[in-house]
Structures are given as C-alpha cells and as structure tokens.
C-alpha cells in the first residue's frame, strides 16, 4: 500500500470524511485504532510535549462518519486520571469547608501564626543575647565556675582539639557550649552568618561556602579564619539585670591620664661606661652564676641586680638559675618565662650573657656568697673580685634587695635597660597576654586590679580579711602555728596595722575606694592575683557594684591556659602583661608586682596608676555618718597626687629606679623637670 493511501489524523481532531465505500464494523476499526495508538504512544514516550499522529488507510477513514471516528478515538485512547485536578478539587473542598466553618478558620489562622513564629526562631533564635552571670570565679578548677554565654562561635570546620584548634592552631575552630562552660561573664560573639562589627566577616556563609566549594584552598585559609574567630571574641558589657550596655566609652573623668610632663625614656650612657663595655664583653675568664628565688616578680628584681653585679665585676653572666618555688612547685626555667635570645641581644654591649659555663670552667669550684642588704659596688669589688679573678667562677644566692638602690647613674640606667627592655616575656606567654588584653580593650578602657586577698597574704601581714569570725579564726590559727610567716612588726595589733596602712584592702574597701574616685558602674575590671580566702564570696562587694569583673580564666578561650596551668610564674606573667596594658591600674596592697608595673607604666609615659592612700583614707572609711558625696570628695582630694604623675626617685632615699625611673632613665625638655 502506497503512502498516498494513508490519511494522518490528530487523535483529538474531528474528521469530516464521508463514507464512499462499504461499511466496516466499529469493532474492527476500534481494534485497528487501538493497535495504532499503542504503537504511536510508545514511540512518543520520550517526547511527551509534541503532538502524536497515527496513520490510517484511506478506505477505513472513508467508510465511517466523523462522529463515529471521534467516538472510536475517545474509546481507544488510554485515559489517565489527572492527579493535579484531584488535588485542586480536594483543596477547593478544603477551603470551602473552612470558609463555611468559623472554628476551622480560627485554627487555620493560629496554625499559620505558629509556622511564622517557628521559622522566625530558626532564623534569629541562635543570636539572641541572654543575661550574663556576674559571678566571677578566681580559678576554674577551684571554684567550678558556671557561665551564661551571650553566644557561641558558630560551627565552622571540624571539631577542635584541646579546646582551641584542631591540628596545632591551623584548623578552623568550632566551639561548643560544653567547652565554654567554665567561662563566666565572657561573651563569645557569633559572627558567622552576621556582619562582624570590625569587618572581619561580612557574611559567615562565605566562610562555609569557601570550605565547600574550594576545598583545595582550605588549608591556606584555616589559619586566617581561626585568627578572625579569635578576633571576634569580645566582652559583653551587660549588667545583672540582663540589659545589654555598650560599655564605658572612656569619657568619664576616671579614665583621664595624668600629665607626664613630657618625660620620655632616656638611656644615654657616659663615655667612660661605653669605653669600659669593650673590655667587659671581651673577657673570657670571669663568670658569674646566680640562683634567684621567689615568685616571678621577685625573680625579675633579682635578675636585674644580677646583671648589674656582673657589670660591676666585669664578668660574663651565666643565664640565671630559677630556684623551684617551694609553695607552688613551679619548675619553670629562665627561657620558659623570658625571651632568652632577646635578653642576650639587648645586653650585648653591656654584659656578655652565656647559656652555660664553658668547658674550661666546668671543673672549677666556684666561690660562693650571699651579700648582705643594700651593698654598694665598692663592697662587691672588695669582697668578690680578687677571688673571682683567681677561681674564675662566682656563685651568688639570695640576691633579693641585696644591691643598694642608690647607684651611680650609669648603673641605674643599666637597671632600667634590663627591667624595661631586656626582660621581655617568652613568645607564647607574651602572645596570650596580648590577646587577653585585646579582648579586654574590645569595648573601651579597662581597669586592672591586683588583689592581694590570698590566705598566705593575710597570715604574713598580720591582718584579718574581715569576712567573718570563721575566716579570721583560720588566719589567726595559721599565724599562731607558724609565727615565722609574719613578715615584721609582730608587736603591733591588727587594728594598729590597719590604721598604719600596712594591711591589704579587702573587696569592700576596694569597692568604696573606686566609687569614691569616680569609677563608672559599667567599668570593665580585670583582676589579677591568686585564689582569695573565702572564694567568690570574698569578691561579692566588687562584683555587685562592678558587674563586668573578669580574670584570665574568664577571658581565655578553652585550652588557651592549659600549657601554663601548673606554672605559677607563667600565670603571673600573663597577669603582668594584661595589667601593664590596662588604662588604669591599682593594687590593693604593695608588693613586687605592683612596684614593677608602676615602673613599667611610668617608663611607658606615666600611664595612670592609683596608689591607695590607706593610712589617710581608712579613718573616713570607718565614719559611717559621713555623707557619700562628702566621702567621695575627700577620697578624690587624698589621691589627687597619687595617680601616676612623674615623681623624682631622688626625692626620697632608698627608692628603686625600676619603680621611679625619673630622672636617671627618663628625660624631659619641660621646665617642670625640677
């Protein structure tokens, strides 16, 4: 049969062909059309959007009417139930029922409201600020501090190890609430998915996207991402009521710095000193060994004097040996605390520093000695120089306060050079201290307090903490059992010591002093010091008045303090760094750390340093009838000259140049120098 004898028909189109030849039964035609349609649909399965046609012999088409043909087509075409039409019909019925039923309309409204609330919570619920606990714990291990976090850093990358970073600080950090459970008063701000305040992240999704789409670049970006996360850690200035505050903007009079009168570091050694340096650094015969003891700040003082004694004797200095602290059990060595190479290089033109004795002197029996208090350079030469020239090695112990405070100008300058330039902390310690200080500075100025409220401090000073009769009894019994701990003036009663200004300030007294000096309530305070007798309860007066109250355990990220946890000297070094970088510093009692920081802040331009005038102010503390405004006026007046202004060391005998660096170590063109 030729192709001309076939007629192509669209199944949905009616045919108007007229019968010309015979009659064919509908049954036969239906069977034919069914077979043709089946074949056509099978061929068009992959192209459903195109129209399908079937070929039918002309004599068949001509033998039936158009109406019969259409009915056959309808019967032969497979019928499919429209699922969409069923859904539409059911939906129409559903909404019709709601339209006619008020109860169902209300249910639909509340259901819609619930869905909107649920999606809103998913979007915003994880960045809502929660009230921050103001309970501060001196140490995480001792006091088991709890935390109310303002937020946590969002999940980026794989789990961190040791609480900080996976893979030695090179991975992306992920923080978990459980990891931060020991932090109090510290908010770790989530900036993944939110615009960072300082522009570190614009959108956290970019970080996640880069990890997914650019896995080859992940290793290069991990370190920078981690640093950005660290930089996003900020303290949340939030009061006990849970209402967030922007913190102190530094406009308060309390933050005003003293007039430094133009004094700047000035270490110009004389010509004779410089000429003598050439001889000293070339000497290979004489070596000085020293053993220093006590806490970190006490060791600093002895190291300074050891360098000066080495210069007086013209000997090379072997790196000082740090005696194990019998109280803390700290076995840290010089290089663990201080940057040894920096120490050597800074002093290269003053004293030759060696790490160990040379082989030529190893079998030498050293000359040993322990100088008395406040010895002069001439005494040292007359006592040790002849024997040192003969034996080659001198070993000195117990150098604390042994060297006179009044030395020739060049030796005073050398003291300053050691204390302020050469004794830089080891890199890991310095970096962590800097990070904690930056977090404290993240929302404005901060005050550093050195609180001396430990049990041994109360025992040694012969004072009482004033917490309760129970704690007073503990201190009294300890002092009675170990009378050798009392540092001096054993003939004085507690009240006599208190009025003489010989006792540390307790938390209540520190609070009243700060309020009297005008410290804003929203001031951020970093407190340095050991575990106070009485635990957190001893700090309640301070915390209640100044809720933004932190120490290094509160601010450090999980795992950051772990390498230093059992080394008291390193922990003290961290406190030293954060305190020295503060806008205002105040000790509750005198001591080596307070004196060292006073000198550091003076040498840095006379940054504000409050020296409590305990002897004159305590009578006003005991006067309960004094109005608060009058009390505050008196306190400010008593301290107007105790805020870190330049003071001449020579104005009082026996002052340490590392505490009062003017005039030997600082110069000024100001007419006020005298």
Secondary structure, DSSP 8 states (H G I E B T S, - for coil): --GGGEEEEETTS-------S----HHHHHHHHHHHHHHHHHHTTT-TTS--EEEEEHHHHHTS-HHHHHHHHHHHS-----HHHHHHHHHHHHHHHHHH-HHHHHHHHHHHHHHHHHHHHHHHGGG----------S-HHHH------S------SS--STTT-STTTTS-----TTTTTT--S--B---TTS--TTSS-S-HHHHHHHHHH-GGGHHHHHHHHHHHHHHTB----B-TT--B-----S-SGGG-----TT-EE-----HHHHHHHHHHHH--S-EEEEEE-SSHHHHHHHHHHHHHHHHHHT-EEE--EE---TTT-----HHHHB-HHHHHHHTTTT--EESS--GGGTT---EEE---TTB-HHHHIIIIIHHHHHHSEEEEE--TTTB-S---HHHHHHHHIIIIII--B-HHHHHHHHHHHHHHGGGS-EEEEE----HHHHHHHT----S-HHHHHHHHHHHHH-GGG--S-TTS-HHHHHHTT-S---HHHHHHHHHHTT--TT-EEEEESS--TTGGGGGHHHHHH---EE-HHHHS-TTTTGGGTT-HHHHHHHHHHHHHTSSEEEESS--HHHHHHHHHHHHTT--EEE---HHHHHHHHT-TTS-HHHHHHHHHHHTTT-SS---BGGGSTT--TTT--BTTTEE--SGGG-
